[in-house]
Amino acid sequence: MSSSSDLSKVPAPAAPLAALPRPNWRAVDKAWAAFALVLAAVAVLDRGQVLPSLAFTGRAFLGTLPYLVLAVAAAAYAKASGADNLIARAFSGHVAGMVLLAALVGGLSPFCSCGVIPLIAALLSMGVPLPAVMAFWLSSPVMDPSMFLLTTGTLGLPFAVAKTVAAVGLGLFGGYALLAVQGLPVFADPLRPGVGNGGCGGSKVRVARPVVWAAWREAERRQTFAKETLASALFLGKWIALAFLLESLMLAYVPADLVARLAGGEGLGAVTAAALVGVPAYLNGYAALPLAAGLVDQGMSMGVAMAFLVAGGVSSLPAAIAVFALVRLPVFAAYLAFALVGSVIAGMLAGMVL
C-alpha cells in the first residue's frame, strides 16, 4: 500500500490543451510581418538579392523622408495647437470650389505618389471633405515644376503642357465624381479604424476649440504633438518601407521591355493596356520619362505614353500599398478606378491633339 509521501511524488496531470495560452495573431503588425516574410522568401529563393533590395528600400525611404517628416510634423502641430479645426473649416462650405482649388494646387505641388500620402492622411484626419482631398490626391503626383522641365526635355513642350492639363483634369474628374456620390454610406468614414481620429476624419469638421499657436508652451499640447508625431510616423513609415521593398523586387525581376510588349499599338485598346500597366508601375515619374521617350521613338503613340505616365504617376505600387493601409476599401477602390479611367481619357485626348 502506497504511503502519502509516495502519492505526492506522482506528477500532476498535464493541463488540458484548451487551457494553454494561444498566440494572439491579431496583435502581430501586418506591415512588419509582411516585410519579414517577403525578405525571408527572397533570402531562400535568391539570397544575393537581399542586400540590393534593402539598399534600394533605404535609399527610396530616405528620398521620401523629407515629405514624411514635413507632413507628419505639420499634422501633429495642427492637432496640438488646435489649428486643425481652422484648416478643416477652410475647406468646408463650398466643396465644389474646394475641388477646383485642390486640383489646381495639386497640379503644381512638388509631391510624388508616395510623398503625397502623409499629407493626405493629415488632411483627412483634420476633417477636410473627401472630394477635395481626392482632387488633390489625384492631381499632385502627376506633375510638378521640376517634372515639367524634365518632361519638356524628354518628350517636348506640348507633351509637358498636355500632361499638366491631364493632372488638373484628373483631379477635377475624381473630385467631382466623388462629390456626386459622397452621400453613399461607404464614403462616410474614409480612414481605416485607428488612423487619424479613428476613421471619421473626412466626414465632418470637428467641434471648434481654442487655437494656441505657441503649443510648445503647454505640457499637454507638447505631449499631444509627441504622441501624434510618433503614431503617424510609425504607421506611415512601415507601410512605405514595405512598398519600397516590393518595388525593389519588381525592378529586379520584371523585364524592362514588358511595358513595350503590353502597351504597343494605338487606339483605345493600347491606351487602356498602358493605363493598366501603369497602375502597378514599378517606375517613379523621373525614371519612367526616359523609358516613355524611348518607346515613343520606337513608334509608341503620344496617347499611349500619356496614359502610362499618368496612371503610373498616380497609383504606382508603393503608393497603392500605402493608400490601402490608410483608407477603407471603398475609398481605395474609388481611387484606383479614378486613376485608371482618368488615365485612359487623358491618353485618348492626348492622342487626338499631339
Rosetta blueprint (number, residue, H / E / L):
1 M L
2 S L
3 S L
4 S H
5 S H
6 D H
7 L H
8 S H
9 K L
10 V L
11 P L
12 A L
13 P L
14 A L
15 A L
16 P L
17 L H
18 A H
19 A H
20 L L
21 P L
22 R L
23 P L
24 N L
25 W H
26 R H
27 A H
28 V L
29 D L
30 K H
31 A H
32 W H
33 A H
34 A H
35 F H
36 A H
37 L H
38 V H
39 L H
40 A H
41 A H
42 V H
43 A H
44 V H
45 L H
46 D L
47 R H
48 G H
49 Q H
50 V H
51 L H
52 P H
53 S H
54 L H
55 A H
56 F H
57 T H
58 G H
59 R H
60 A H
61 F H
62 L H
63 G H
64 T H
65 L H
66 P H
67 Y H
68 L H
69 V H
70 L H
71 A H
72 V H
73 A H
74 A H
75 A H
76 A H
77 Y H
78 A H
79 K H
80 A H
81 S H
82 G L
83 A H
84 D H
85 N H
86 L H
87 I H
88 A H
89 R H
90 A H
91 F L
92 S L
93 G L
94 H L
95 V H
96 A H
97 G H
98 M H
99 V H
100 L H
101 L H
102 A H
103 A H
104 L H
105 V H
106 G H
107 G H
108 L H
109 S L
110 P L
111 F L
112 C L
113 S L
114 C L
115 G L
116 V H
117 I H
118 P H
119 L H
120 I H
121 A H
122 A H
123 L H
124 L H
125 S H
126 M H
127 G L
128 V L
129 P L
130 L H
131 P H
132 A H
133 V H
134 M H
135 A H
136 F H
137 W H
138 L H
139 S H
140 S L
141 P L
142 V L
143 M L
144 D L
145 P H
146 S H
147 M H
148 F H
149 L H
150 L H
151 T H
152 T H
153 G H
154 T H
155 L H
156 G L
157 L H
158 P H
159 F H
160 A H
161 V H
162 A H
163 K H
164 T H
165 V H
166 A H
167 A H
168 V H
169 G H
170 L H
171 G H
172 L H
173 F H
174 G H
175 G H
176 Y H
177 A H
178 L H
179 L H
180 A H
181 V H
182 Q L
183 G L
184 L L
185 P H
186 V H
187 F H
188 A L
189 D L
190 P L
191 L E
192 R L
193 P L
194 G L
195 V L
196 G L
197 N L
198 G L
199 G L
200 C L
201 G L
202 G L
203 S L
204 K L
205 V L
206 R L
207 V L
208 A L
209 R L
210 P L
211 V L
212 V L
213 W L
214 A L
215 A H
216 W H
217 R H
218 E L
219 A H
220 E H
221 R H
222 R H
223 Q H
224 T H
225 F H
226 A H
227 K H
228 E H
229 T H
230 L H
231 A H
232 S H
233 A H
234 L H
235 F H
236 L H
237 G H
238 K H
239 W H
240 I H
241 A H
242 L H
243 A H
244 F H
245 L H
246 L H
247 E H
248 S H
249 L H
250 M H
251 L H
252 A H
253 Y H
254 V L
255 P L
256 A L
257 D L
258 L H
259 V H
260 A H
261 R H
262 L H
263 A L
264 G L
265 G L
266 E L
267 G H
268 L H
269 G H
270 A H
271 V H
272 T H
273 A H
274 A H
275 A H
276 L H
277 V H
278 G H
279 V L
280 P L
281 A L
282 Y L
283 L L
284 N L
285 G H
286 Y H
287 A H
288 A H
289 L H
290 P H
291 L H
292 A H
293 A H
294 G H
295 L H
296 V H
297 D H
298 Q L
299 G L
300 M L
301 S L
302 M H
303 G H
304 V H
305 A H
306 M H
307 A H
308 F H
309 L H
310 V H
311 A H
312 G H
313 G H
314 V H
315 S H
316 S L
317 L H
318 P H
319 A H
320 A H
321 I H
322 A H
323 V H
324 F H
325 A H
326 L H
327 V E
328 R L
329 L H
330 P H
331 V H
332 F H
333 A H
334 A H
335 Y H
336 L H
337 A H
338 F H
339 A H
340 L H
341 V H
342 G H
343 S H
344 V H
345 I H
346 A H
347 G H
348 M H
349 L H
350 A H
351 G H
352 M H
353 V H
354 L L
